[in-house]
Amino acid sequence: MAHFCLFDSYVLLSNIYASTNRWEDAGKVRSMMATRGITKVPGMSVIELKGVLNQFVAGDQSHPESKDIYLKLLEVSERLKVEAGYCPDIKQVSLDVEEEDKEQMLSVHSEKLAIAFGLLHTGLGATIRIIKNLRVCRDCHHLMKLISKFYCREIVMRDRNRFHIFKDGTCSCIDYW
């Protein structure tokens, strides 16, 4: 059973408000969190390749191969938009920002950076293993299924709740995570 703390209550309430477009109320909850010193844990993903751990945070550009990682991620996203009809699920972003900003925020989730790094450094058919400290979002979950199919990879991801094994366009969790 996952540990539910005060932080989770604030985030849940803020997300409920955001999901009903009550942006002012969501903002008040976020302000209350800031006032009380309650901070959100950043999403982080780790991938191990050749005995070296590579850590990514959402929007991270500190990795020495950051430029190549972002180019690969853009290539993957564009390919999947064309070949698989992939469309980012902007409903996953619970902030009152423009749609293109929501798409940009989704595009740089830590597990997407880790998978791009993995694709750069592994060959066709290789298994890519990622550990994520938070629960994988619906958009990233969907993208991982597409990558497993169109890039012929098995992706094993351990998120906060469970293991996901993406293979041939499906996930072992049967989309219930």
C-alpha positions as CSV (number, residue, x, y, z in Angstrom):
1,M,0.0,0.0,0.0
2,A,1.4,3.4,-1.0
3,H,2.1,5.9,1.8
4,F,-0.4,8.8,1.6
5,C,0.9,12.0,3.2
6,L,-0.3,15.5,3.7
7,F,1.5,16.5,0.5
8,D,-0.6,14.0,-1.5
9,S,-3.8,15.6,0.0
10,Y,-2.8,19.0,-1.3
11,V,-1.8,17.8,-4.7
12,L,-5.0,15.7,-5.0
13,L,-7.2,18.7,-4.1
14,S,-5.3,21.0,-6.5
15,N,-5.6,18.5,-9.3
16,I,-9.4,18.0,-8.6
17,Y,-9.8,21.8,-8.9
18,A,-7.7,21.9,-12.1
19,S,-9.6,19.0,-13.7
20,T,-12.8,21.1,-13.3
21,N,-11.1,24.3,-14.6
22,R,-11.3,25.9,-11.2
23,W,-7.8,27.4,-11.7
24,E,-8.2,30.1,-9.0
25,D,-8.9,27.4,-6.3
26,A,-6.1,25.2,-7.6
27,G,-3.8,28.2,-7.4
28,K,-4.9,28.9,-3.8
29,V,-4.0,25.3,-2.8
30,R,-0.6,25.6,-4.5
31,S,0.0,28.9,-2.7
32,M,-1.0,27.3,0.6
33,M,1.5,24.6,0.0
34,A,4.2,27.2,-0.7
35,T,3.3,29.2,2.4
36,R,3.6,26.0,4.5
37,G,6.9,25.0,2.9
38,I,5.3,21.9,1.3
39,T,7.1,21.2,-2.0
40,K,6.4,18.9,-4.8
41,V,8.8,16.0,-5.3
42,P,10.2,16.4,-8.9
43,G,9.7,13.5,-11.3
44,M,13.0,11.7,-11.7
45,S,13.9,8.7,-13.9
46,V,17.1,6.6,-13.8
47,I,18.4,4.4,-16.6
48,E,21.5,2.2,-16.2
49,L,23.6,1.6,-19.3
50,K,27.0,0.0,-19.3
51,G,27.3,0.1,-15.5
52,V,26.6,3.8,-15.3
53,L,23.5,5.4,-13.8
54,N,22.0,8.3,-15.8
55,Q,19.5,10.4,-13.9
56,F,16.9,12.7,-15.5
57,V,14.5,15.2,-14.1
58,A,11.7,16.7,-16.1
59,G,13.0,19.4,-18.4
60,D,16.6,18.5,-17.4
61,Q,19.3,19.8,-19.7
62,S,22.3,19.1,-17.5
63,H,23.2,15.7,-19.0
64,P,26.4,15.9,-21.1
65,E,24.4,14.4,-24.1
66,S,21.4,16.7,-23.5
67,K,21.4,18.1,-27.1
68,D,21.4,14.6,-28.7
69,I,18.8,13.4,-26.2
70,Y,16.4,16.2,-27.0
71,L,16.9,15.7,-30.8
72,K,16.2,12.0,-30.4
73,L,13.1,12.7,-28.3
74,L,11.8,15.1,-31.0
75,E,12.5,12.5,-33.7
76,V,10.6,9.8,-31.8
77,S,7.7,12.2,-31.1
78,E,7.4,13.3,-34.7
79,R,7.7,9.7,-36.0
80,L,5.0,8.5,-33.7
81,K,2.7,11.4,-34.6
82,V,3.0,10.4,-38.3
83,E,3.1,6.6,-38.1
84,A,0.9,6.0,-35.0
85,G,-1.3,9.1,-34.7
86,Y,0.3,9.9,-31.3
87,C,-1.2,13.1,-29.8
88,P,0.0,14.3,-26.4
89,D,-2.6,14.0,-23.7
90,I,-2.6,17.6,-22.5
91,K,-5.4,16.8,-20.0
92,Q,-2.5,15.3,-17.9
93,V,-1.2,18.9,-17.2
94,S,-3.1,20.4,-14.3
95,L,-1.9,24.0,-14.8
96,D,-3.7,26.9,-16.3
97,V,-1.4,27.5,-19.3
98,E,-1.8,27.5,-23.0
99,E,-2.2,24.2,-24.8
100,E,1.1,24.4,-26.6
101,D,2.8,25.0,-23.2
102,K,1.1,21.9,-21.8
103,E,2.3,19.9,-24.8
104,Q,5.9,21.2,-24.2
105,M,5.7,20.3,-20.5
106,L,4.6,16.8,-21.3
107,S,7.3,16.4,-23.9
108,V,10.1,16.6,-21.4
109,H,9.0,14.3,-18.6
110,S,11.9,12.5,-17.1
111,E,11.0,9.0,-18.4
112,K,10.8,10.4,-21.9
113,L,14.4,11.8,-21.6
114,A,15.5,8.5,-20.2
115,I,13.9,6.5,-23.0
116,A,15.5,8.8,-25.6
117,F,18.9,8.3,-24.0
118,G,18.2,4.5,-24.0
119,L,17.3,4.6,-27.7
120,L,20.5,6.5,-28.5
121,H,22.7,3.9,-26.8
122,T,21.0,0.5,-27.4
123,G,20.4,-1.5,-30.6
124,L,17.3,-2.9,-32.1
125,G,15.6,-5.4,-29.9
126,A,17.4,-4.4,-26.8
127,T,15.6,-4.1,-23.4
128,I,15.6,-0.7,-21.9
129,R,15.2,-0.5,-18.1
130,I,14.0,2.7,-16.3
131,I,13.2,3.4,-12.7
132,K,10.9,6.3,-11.9
133,N,10.2,7.8,-8.5
134,L,6.6,8.8,-9.2
135,R,3.7,7.2,-11.0
136,V,4.0,7.3,-14.7
137,C,1.5,9.6,-16.3
138,R,-1.1,8.4,-18.9
139,D,0.7,10.2,-21.7
140,C,4.1,8.7,-21.0
141,H,2.5,5.3,-20.5
142,H,0.9,5.5,-23.9
143,L,4.1,6.8,-25.6
144,M,6.1,3.9,-24.0
145,K,3.7,1.4,-25.6
146,L,4.1,3.0,-29.0
147,I,7.9,3.1,-28.7
148,S,7.9,-0.6,-27.8
149,K,6.0,-1.3,-31.0
150,F,7.6,1.1,-33.5
151,Y,11.2,0.8,-32.2
152,C,11.0,-2.9,-31.5
153,R,12.1,-2.6,-27.9
154,E,11.1,-4.1,-24.6
155,I,10.8,-1.4,-22.0
156,V,10.8,-2.4,-18.3
157,M,9.8,0.5,-16.1
158,R,9.4,0.5,-12.3
159,D,7.3,3.4,-11.2
160,R,6.1,4.3,-7.7
161,N,3.3,1.7,-7.9
162,R,4.4,-1.2,-10.0
163,F,6.5,-2.7,-12.8
164,H,5.4,-2.1,-16.4
165,I,6.7,-4.2,-19.2
166,F,6.0,-2.6,-22.5
167,K,6.3,-4.9,-25.5
168,D,4.9,-4.9,-29.0
169,G,2.6,-2.0,-28.2
170,T,1.1,-3.3,-25.0
171,C,1.8,-3.1,-21.3
172,S,1.8,-5.8,-18.7
173,C,-0.5,-3.7,-16.5
174,I,-3.1,-4.0,-19.2
175,D,-3.5,-0.2,-18.9
176,Y,-4.6,-0.4,-15.3
177,W,-1.9,1.3,-13.2
